[in-house]
Amino acid sequence: MKSTRVTMKDVSVAAGVSQATVSFVLNDKPGETISPETRDRVRRAAAELGYVPNGAARALREGTSRIVILNVARLPHGGTGLAAFIDALDAELERLDHMLLVRYRPGSADIERMTAMVAPRAVLDLDRIYNSPDTDAETADGDWTEGLAAHTAVQVRHLVDLGHTRIGMALPAGRAELDRLAALRLDYAARTLADHGLDAPLPLVMGRDLDEDRRALAEFLDRHPDVTAVAGLDDDTALRVLAAARILEVAVPQRLAVIGFDDAGAGELVSPSLTTVRIDTAGFGRRLAREVLGLPEDPGAAAPTPATVIRRQST
């Protein structure tokens, strides 16, 4: 499952320049006399290959300020996971005498403009990792070890371990900014199920209100009566499935098991309570703060804990 990561050497070969030149161009190092044509060739090669410097961090290490920019433009903002990640990243950077600047507006031009304005120490463009088709998100964020692929596998394997062989994946309606993320999750789930000899998950697109949710779930179960479990893109989407199932008098988990993702908190307050996947986003935030500053891991800090299933009544 694991893809070979694109390296700086690959970019240098594709662009026909030295690795040092690639480093100077991608890190925008001042004082280097590199022609505009060469800079364009290097950047084009990096984009075509999907090269992401330093894993999840597109770090511009030669910035002059103590500011780190984080771009999370099209990532889901409703759950607690992203908030915990940002808080931990911010706290660790502050402890290391740096400041975090979070940007929510999509578009590389916006990030480039901000970079020019504040000369940051680093740029963490998570939006690009998860939403740009020229980026290998699977490799960039930790792949099947501790990235989104691994976390999706934890969610799906919980259902498989319970004996479910036909699974749906609930997706929100009218959220174009989540299309790329949903496609990644569907792909990771399909590959996980294939490892067990099972078919890919069937997409269940929920509505914009409760009545649309009810119709979506009813039509889905009519078309796919063999589906016995649904994995939500996130907790919010999974909760919509639970609400629709209650109206339709679909027994959960007897007829339909439901599992969320990201443990947003509200899942334990409903009935039946929502099983979900808890991810140590705070741990990843603390570790990434040191990574983007070029510091070794703190030997006294605990490593991020693996994603775990918080099992409640819905499964």
C-alpha positions as a printed NumPy array, in Angstrom:
array([[  0.   ,   0.   ,   0.   ],
       [  2.827,   2.381,   0.79 ],
       [  3.971,   4.637,  -2.052],
       [  7.582,   5.644,  -2.697],
       [  8.081,   9.191,  -1.514],
       [  9.255,  11.754,  -4.056],
       [ 12.628,  13.154,  -2.996],
       [ 14.581,  16.31 ,  -3.75 ],
       [ 16.86 ,  14.17 ,  -5.939],
       [ 13.86 ,  13.181,  -8.087],
       [ 13.021,  16.859,  -8.577],
       [ 16.625,  17.704,  -9.468],
       [ 16.74 ,  14.934, -12.106],
       [ 13.411,  15.999, -13.614],
       [ 14.455,  19.668, -13.714],
       [ 18.003,  18.961, -14.874],
       [ 19.65 ,  20.888, -12.035],
       [ 21.566,  20.095,  -8.867],
       [ 19.871,  19.216,  -5.573],
       [ 21.372,  22.385,  -4.114],
       [ 19.591,  24.449,  -6.763],
       [ 16.318,  22.675,  -5.99 ],
       [ 16.774,  23.465,  -2.3  ],
       [ 17.58 ,  27.137,  -2.989],
       [ 14.521,  27.535,  -5.247],
       [ 11.943,  25.683,  -3.133],
       [ 13.138,  27.338,   0.078],
       [ 13.351,  30.725,  -1.663],
       [ 16.833,  31.256,  -0.248],
       [ 17.908,  34.887,  -0.551],
       [ 21.187,  35.883,  -2.189],
       [ 21.207,  33.1  ,  -4.796],
       [ 21.484,  34.199,  -8.421],
       [ 19.21 ,  31.671, -10.123],
       [ 17.514,  32.637, -13.37 ],
       [ 13.714,  32.933, -13.504],
       [ 13.66 ,  30.197, -16.149],
       [ 15.462,  27.777, -13.852],
       [ 13.223,  28.678, -10.917],
       [ 10.128,  28.028, -13.041],
       [ 11.528,  24.708, -14.248],
       [ 12.25 ,  23.534, -10.694],
       [  8.855,  24.578,  -9.344],
       [  7.082,  22.962, -12.3  ],
       [  8.977,  19.703, -11.794],
       [  8.195,  19.712,  -8.071],
       [  4.499,  20.307,  -8.73 ],
       [  4.291,  17.607, -11.412],
       [  5.988,  15.05 ,  -9.176],
       [  3.931,  16.026,  -6.115],
       [  7.037,  16.772,  -4.081],
       [  6.293,  17.884,  -0.5  ],
       [  9.373,  19.023,   1.454],
       [  9.784,  17.524,   4.91 ],
       [  6.715,  15.305,   4.887],
       [  3.616,  17.108,   6.106],
       [  5.42 ,  20.433,   6.398],
       [  6.002,  22.501,   3.258],
       [  8.587,  24.357,   5.258],
       [ 10.212,  27.495,   3.939],
       [ 13.111,  27.232,   6.341],
       [ 14.931,  30.353,   5.301],
       [ 12.253,  32.79 ,   6.409],
       [ 13.394,  35.738,   8.486],
       [ 10.645,  36.002,  11.105],
       [  9.552,  33.772,  13.974],
       [  6.123,  33.261,  12.426],
       [  4.815,  29.904,  11.192],
       [  1.856,  29.962,   8.797],
       [ -0.684,  27.133,   8.918],
       [ -3.165,  26.854,   6.051],
       [ -6.23 ,  24.71 ,   6.835],
       [ -8.592,  26.327,   4.334],
       [-10.762,  23.392,   3.217],
       [-10.286,  21.008,   6.116],
       [-13.395,  20.274,   8.217],
       [-13.578,  22.809,  11.047],
       [-16.542,  21.404,  12.946],
       [-14.819,  18.72 ,  14.991],
       [-12.477,  18.983,  17.932],
       [ -9.576,  17.249,  16.181],
       [ -8.415,  20.192,  14.088],
       [ -8.891,  22.592,  17.006],
       [ -6.785,  20.379,  19.288],
       [ -4.101,  20.116,  16.603],
       [ -3.946,  23.898,  16.173],
       [ -3.913,  24.538,  19.932],
       [ -1.073,  22.084,  20.536],
       [  0.935,  23.348,  17.559],
       [  0.446,  26.937,  18.736],
       [  1.428,  26.144,  22.332],
       [  4.567,  24.256,  21.344],
       [  5.652,  26.976,  18.908],
       [  5.104,  29.602,  21.593],
       [  7.233,  27.552,  23.985],
       [  9.931,  27.58 ,  21.296],
       [  9.628,  31.381,  20.923],
       [  7.621,  31.329,  17.686],
       [  4.103,  32.445,  16.754],
       [  1.453,  30.599,  14.736],
       [ -0.636,  32.356,  12.103],
       [ -3.626,  30.288,  10.916],
       [ -5.122,  30.923,   7.483],
       [ -8.536,  29.625,   6.404],
       [ -8.762,  31.021,   2.867],
       [ -8.066,  28.534,   0.022],
       [ -5.71 ,  29.241,  -2.838],
       [ -1.948,  29.103,  -3.26 ],
       [ -1.878,  32.752,  -4.351],
       [ -3.214,  33.786,  -0.95 ],
       [ -0.481,  31.847,   0.845],
       [  2.201,  33.22 ,  -1.461],
       [  0.984,  36.763,  -0.794],
       [  1.005,  36.2  ,   2.957],
       [  4.442,  34.605,   2.773],
       [  5.766,  37.674,   1.004],
       [  4.206,  39.914,   3.645],
       [  5.484,  38.245,   6.825],
       [  8.554,  36.233,   5.665],
       [  7.605,  33.232,   7.827],
       [  9.988,  30.712,   9.288],
       [  7.818,  27.962,   7.805],
       [  4.572,  27.329,   5.943],
       [  2.438,  24.299,   6.781],
       [  0.042,  23.975,   3.871],
       [ -2.274,  21.19 ,   5.022],
       [ -4.9  ,  22.425,   2.576],
       [ -2.58 ,  21.617,  -0.301],
       [ -1.724,  18.188,   1.088],
       [ -5.343,  17.07 ,   1.305],
       [ -6.889,  19.035,  -1.549],
       [ -4.332,  19.384,  -4.344],
       [ -4.387,  16.6  ,  -6.951],
       [ -0.644,  17.077,  -7.553],
       [  0.206,  16.136,  -3.941],
       [  0.606,  12.579,  -2.652],
       [ -1.451,  13.013,   0.511],
       [ -1.013,   9.377,   1.45 ],
       [  2.75 ,   9.759,   1.821],
       [  2.84 ,  13.375,   2.964],
       [  0.808,  12.945,   6.137],
       [  2.151,   9.67 ,   7.507],
       [  0.507,   7.134,   5.165],
       [ -0.57 ,   3.767,   6.578],
       [  1.484,   4.167,   9.73 ],
       [ -0.06 ,   7.25 ,  11.337],
       [ -1.725,   9.305,   8.62 ],
       [ -5.293,   9.63 ,   7.364],
       [ -5.006,   6.266,   5.611],
       [ -4.116,   4.54 ,   8.881],
       [ -6.92 ,   6.292,  10.763],
       [ -9.459,   5.326,   8.092],
       [ -8.28 ,   1.736,   8.321],
       [ -8.931,   1.757,  12.092],
       [-12.499,   2.93 ,  11.464],
       [-13.268,   0.369,   8.763],
       [-11.565,  -2.562,  10.48 ],
       [-13.738,  -2.044,  13.536],
       [-16.796,  -2.753,  11.4  ],
       [-15.144,  -5.717,   9.676],
       [-14.105,  -7.184,  13.027],
       [-17.759,  -7.033,  14.082],
       [-18.677,  -9.17 ,  11.078],
       [-19.959,  -6.529,   8.643],
       [-19.19 ,  -7.411,   5.024],
       [-21.074,  -4.673,   3.123],
       [-20.346,  -1.167,   4.298],
       [-21.399,   2.335,   3.305],
       [-19.562,   5.6  ,   3.861],
       [-21.676,   8.625,   4.745],
       [-20.626,  11.906,   3.114],
       [-22.024,  15.425,   3.588],
       [-24.014,  17.067,   0.8  ],
       [-23.175,  20.41 ,  -0.761],
       [-19.648,  20.569,   0.64 ],
       [-17.504,  20.884,  -2.479],
       [-14.496,  21.814,  -0.355],
       [-14.582,  18.279,   1.081],
       [-14.721,  16.441,  -2.265],
       [-10.998,  15.678,  -2.363],
       [-10.918,  14.606,   1.28 ],
       [-13.96 ,  12.382,   0.755],
       [-12.317,  10.791,  -2.278],
       [ -9.206,  10.028,  -0.229],
       [-11.263,   8.492,   2.587],
       [-13.255,   6.358,   0.139],
       [-10.047,   5.145,  -1.499],
       [ -8.38 ,   4.28 ,   1.813],
       [-11.53 ,   2.472,   2.979],
       [-11.76 ,   0.538,  -0.292],
       [ -8.157,  -0.618,  -0.022],
       [ -8.654,  -1.642,   3.585],
       [-11.742,  -3.661,   2.689],
       [ -9.931,  -5.228,  -0.284],
       [ -7.339,  -6.576,   2.146],
       [-10.219,  -8.535,   3.709],
       [-11.602,  -9.671,   0.365],
       [-14.555,  -7.268,   0.609],
       [-16.076,  -4.81 ,  -1.853],
       [-15.422,  -1.071,  -1.733],
       [-17.697,   1.044,   0.48 ],
       [-20.841,   2.457,  -1.08 ],
       [-21.118,   6.273,  -0.814],
       [-24.163,   7.547,   1.07 ],
       [-24.586,  11.267,   0.41 ],
       [-26.616,  12.831,   3.213],
       [-28.828,  15.892,   2.779],
       [-28.805,  19.497,   3.944],
       [-31.552,  19.055,   6.517],
       [-33.199,  16.263,   8.479],
       [-35.89 ,  15.566,   5.899],
       [-33.294,  15.192,   3.134],
       [-31.237,  12.964,   5.442],
       [-34.25 ,  10.725,   5.995],
       [-34.883,  10.386,   2.252],
       [-31.194,   9.784,   1.521],
       [-30.911,   6.971,   4.063],
       [-34.222,   5.385,   3.063],
       [-33.288,   5.331,  -0.626],
       [-29.802,   4.06 ,   0.173],
       [-31.065,   1.111,   2.233],
       [-33.712,   0.321,  -0.405],
       [-31.028,   0.158,  -3.095],
       [-28.501,  -1.652,  -0.913],
       [-30.347,  -3.882,   1.559],
       [-27.154,  -5.873,   2.13 ],
       [-25.412,  -2.881,   3.753],
       [-25.306,  -3.429,   7.517],
       [-22.896,  -0.699,   8.608],
       [-22.036,   2.906,   7.758],
       [-18.787,   4.777,   8.435],
       [-19.116,   8.557,   8.596],
       [-16.672,  10.975,   7.004],
       [-16.728,  12.662,  10.403],
       [-18.837,  12.616,  13.566],
       [-21.241,  15.255,  12.252],
       [-22.104,  13.148,   9.2  ],
       [-22.444,   9.986,  11.294],
       [-24.807,  11.816,  13.664],
       [-27.   ,  12.743,  10.705],
       [-27.223,   9.051,   9.847],
       [-28.257,   8.243,  13.429],
       [-30.965,  10.925,  13.369],
       [-32.345,   9.685,  10.044],
       [-32.292,   6.077,  11.252],
       [-34.3  ,   7.061,  14.324],
       [-37.013,   8.694,  12.191],
       [-37.125,   5.675,   9.86 ],
       [-37.194,   3.309,  12.854],
       [-34.068,   1.565,  11.586],
       [-32.638,  -0.28 ,  14.575],
       [-29.078,   0.766,  15.467],
       [-26.886,  -1.229,  15.703],
       [-29.055,  -4.321,  15.099],
       [-29.986,  -3.4  ,  11.509],
       [-27.397,  -0.714,  10.856],
       [-24.185,  -0.073,  12.764],
       [-22.815,   3.484,  12.58 ],
       [-19.324,   4.746,  13.386],
       [-18.049,   8.325,  13.306],
       [-14.568,   9.775,  12.946],
       [-12.613,  12.344,  14.982],
       [-14.515,  12.06 ,  18.303],
       [-16.048,  15.541,  18.158],
       [-17.652,  15.137,  21.582],
       [-21.369,  15.277,  20.787],
       [-21.463,  11.578,  19.961],
       [-21.65 ,  10.499,  23.592],
       [-24.614,  12.802,  24.241],
       [-27.059,  11.183,  21.795],
       [-28.987,   7.922,  22.001],
       [-27.768,   5.533,  20.849],
       [-24.383,   7.035,  21.615],
       [-21.974,   7.204,  18.679],
       [-18.968,   4.951,  18.305],
       [-16.087,   6.945,  16.823],
       [-12.35 ,   7.049,  16.121],
       [-10.225,   9.15 ,  18.459],
       [ -7.052,  10.637,  16.943],
       [ -4.259,  12.204,  18.993],
       [ -4.206,  15.387,  16.922],
       [ -2.662,  17.325,  19.804],
       [  0.275,  14.934,  19.874],
       [  0.792,  15.374,  16.148],
       [  0.63 ,  19.152,  16.548],
       [  3.313,  19.208,  19.243],
       [  5.614,  16.984,  17.206],
       [  5.113,  18.936,  13.988],
       [  6.044,  22.207,  15.725],
       [  9.548,  20.893,  16.351],
       [  9.764,  19.293,  12.919],
       [  9.081,  22.498,  11.002],
       [ 11.695,  24.352,  13.031],
       [ 14.261,  21.704,  12.186],
       [ 14.522,  20.509,  15.781],
       [ 14.882,  16.874,  16.837],
       [ 12.015,  15.174,  18.61 ],
       [ 11.792,  16.004,  22.291],
       [ 13.033,  12.85 ,  24.067],
       [ 10.93 ,  13.73 ,  27.089],
       [  7.677,  14.066,  25.133],
       [  5.326,  11.173,  24.527],
       [  4.843,  10.143,  20.904],
       [  1.343,  10.62 ,  19.462],
       [ -0.835,   7.699,  20.475],
       [ -2.279,   5.51 ,  17.695],
       [ -5.847,   6.132,  16.584],
       [ -8.301,   4.156,  18.703],
       [-11.969,   3.222,  18.457],
       [-14.17 ,   4.633,  21.219],
       [-16.913,   2.047,  21.167],
       [-20.367,   3.157,  22.212],
       [-23.904,   1.961,  21.532],
       [-24.061,   2.571,  17.767],
       [-21.894,  -0.443,  16.926]])
